[in-house]
Amino acid sequence: TTGGAVRSADPNSGAGPRAGANSFTEGQARTRMEGAGYTNVTGLNLDGNGIWRGQAMHSGRQVQVTLDYQGNVNAQ
């Protein structure tokens, strides 16, 4: 594919969030994060780079979680 956005097949790609025009709603962002194995997703905010950021639980610990415009979910 040339010139288009490429979404990773793995929602936990580990590549870090990529800035871009994000069209996901808050509900869609939460659903994607939950689908990637995160629970109790709270505090979602869309930042100036088009990245949804929030807090969630994963494997028994609190993490910062992000969703970029390509649908990649990452924890920090």
C-alpha positions as YAML, in Angstrom:
chain: A
units: angstrom
residues:
- id: 1
  name: THR
  ca: [0.00, 0.00, 0.00]
- id: 2
  name: THR
  ca: [1.36, 3.42, -0.83]
- id: 3
  name: GLY
  ca: [0.30, 6.66, 0.79]
- id: 4
  name: GLY
  ca: [-2.37, 5.10, 2.99]
- id: 5
  name: ALA
  ca: [-2.50, 4.35, 6.68]
- id: 6
  name: VAL
  ca: [-1.54, 0.81, 7.55]
- id: 7
  name: ARG
  ca: [-3.08, -0.68, 10.67]
- id: 8
  name: SER
  ca: [-1.13, -3.28, 12.54]
- id: 9
  name: ALA
  ca: [-2.77, -6.70, 12.71]
- id: 10
  name: ASP
  ca: [-1.73, -6.82, 16.37]
- id: 11
  name: PRO
  ca: [-3.64, -4.25, 18.47]
- id: 12
  name: ASN
  ca: [-0.74, -4.30, 20.95]
- id: 13
  name: SER
  ca: [1.92, -3.63, 18.33]
- id: 14
  name: GLY
  ca: [4.27, -1.95, 20.81]
- id: 15
  name: ALA
  ca: [5.29, 0.55, 18.16]
- id: 16
  name: GLY
  ca: [4.03, 3.45, 20.27]
- id: 17
  name: PRO
  ca: [1.15, 5.74, 19.43]
- id: 18
  name: ARG
  ca: [1.33, 7.55, 16.10]
- id: 19
  name: ALA
  ca: [0.05, 11.10, 15.75]
- id: 20
  name: GLY
  ca: [-2.66, 11.70, 13.18]
- id: 21
  name: ALA
  ca: [-6.26, 12.70, 12.60]
- id: 22
  name: ASN
  ca: [-8.22, 10.36, 14.87]
- id: 23
  name: SER
  ca: [-11.82, 9.58, 13.95]
- id: 24
  name: PHE
  ca: [-12.52, 7.17, 16.84]
- id: 25
  name: THR
  ca: [-15.18, 8.28, 19.31]
- id: 26
  name: GLU
  ca: [-14.56, 7.90, 23.03]
- id: 27
  name: GLY
  ca: [-16.79, 4.81, 23.08]
- id: 28
  name: GLN
  ca: [-14.94, 3.23, 20.16]
- id: 29
  name: ALA
  ca: [-11.59, 3.97, 21.83]
- id: 30
  name: ARG
  ca: [-12.77, 2.29, 25.05]
- id: 31
  name: THR
  ca: [-14.07, -0.74, 23.12]
- id: 32
  name: ARG
  ca: [-10.77, -1.16, 21.26]
- id: 33
  name: MET
  ca: [-8.78, -0.92, 24.47]
- id: 34
  name: GLU
  ca: [-11.05, -3.45, 26.16]
- id: 35
  name: GLY
  ca: [-10.77, -5.72, 23.12]
- id: 36
  name: ALA
  ca: [-6.99, -5.61, 23.53]
- id: 37
  name: GLY
  ca: [-7.33, -6.98, 27.08]
- id: 38
  name: TYR
  ca: [-7.53, -3.81, 29.21]
- id: 39
  name: THR
  ca: [-10.21, -3.45, 31.87]
- id: 40
  name: ASN
  ca: [-11.60, -0.55, 33.91]
- id: 41
  name: VAL
  ca: [-10.66, 1.96, 31.21]
- id: 42
  name: THR
  ca: [-11.08, 5.47, 32.68]
- id: 43
  name: GLY
  ca: [-10.07, 9.07, 32.10]
- id: 44
  name: LEU
  ca: [-10.09, 8.93, 28.30]
- id: 45
  name: ASN
  ca: [-9.02, 12.15, 26.62]
- id: 46
  name: LEU
  ca: [-8.15, 12.89, 22.99]
- id: 47
  name: ASP
  ca: [-4.91, 14.87, 22.95]
- id: 48
  name: GLY
  ca: [-3.72, 17.45, 20.42]
- id: 49
  name: ASN
  ca: [-1.88, 14.77, 18.43]
- id: 50
  name: GLY
  ca: [-5.02, 12.70, 17.87]
- id: 51
  name: ILE
  ca: [-4.14, 10.07, 20.47]
- id: 52
  name: TRP
  ca: [-6.69, 8.77, 22.95]
- id: 53
  name: ARG
  ca: [-5.08, 8.48, 26.41]
- id: 54
  name: GLY
  ca: [-6.44, 6.98, 29.60]
- id: 55
  name: GLN
  ca: [-5.82, 4.64, 32.50]
- id: 56
  name: ALA
  ca: [-6.70, 0.96, 32.68]
- id: 57
  name: MET
  ca: [-5.95, -2.30, 34.43]
- id: 58
  name: HIS
  ca: [-3.91, -4.99, 32.71]
- id: 59
  name: SER
  ca: [-2.52, -8.16, 34.30]
- id: 60
  name: GLY
  ca: [-3.40, -6.86, 37.76]
- id: 61
  name: ARG
  ca: [-1.70, -3.48, 37.50]
- id: 62
  name: GLN
  ca: [-2.68, 0.06, 36.59]
- id: 63
  name: VAL
  ca: [-1.24, 1.29, 33.27]
- id: 64
  name: GLN
  ca: [-1.47, 4.29, 30.99]
- id: 65
  name: VAL
  ca: [-3.08, 3.17, 27.73]
- id: 66
  name: THR
  ca: [-3.22, 4.87, 24.33]
- id: 67
  name: LEU
  ca: [-5.06, 4.42, 21.05]
- id: 68
  name: ASP
  ca: [-3.75, 6.08, 17.91]
- id: 69
  name: TYR
  ca: [-5.54, 6.94, 14.68]
- id: 70
  name: GLN
  ca: [-4.50, 3.60, 13.15]
- id: 71
  name: GLY
  ca: [-6.21, 1.64, 15.92]
- id: 72
  name: ASN
  ca: [-2.99, 0.62, 17.68]
- id: 73
  name: VAL
  ca: [-3.42, 0.11, 21.43]
- id: 74
  name: ASN
  ca: [-0.32, 0.55, 23.60]
- id: 75
  name: ALA
  ca: [0.43, 0.66, 27.32]
- id: 76
  name: GLN
  ca: [3.06, 2.76, 29.03]
...
